[in-house]
């Protein structure tokens, strides 16, 4: 009888683990979809800004490249 009870207990634990994994997978899919939406919105906003302000965008990119280069060259 002990073996039967243990088998049932292990089966229930396995089902619980499967349910938990399914929940985590669904949550991960939701978070991934939210991240995709956020990145798509950011991309749209960035493209619009670059289109409306090309000189400021170029100056910002050059400044960022300069500072990254300075930081990287110190190592």
Helices and strands as residue ranges (DSSP letters): H 2-52, H 54-73
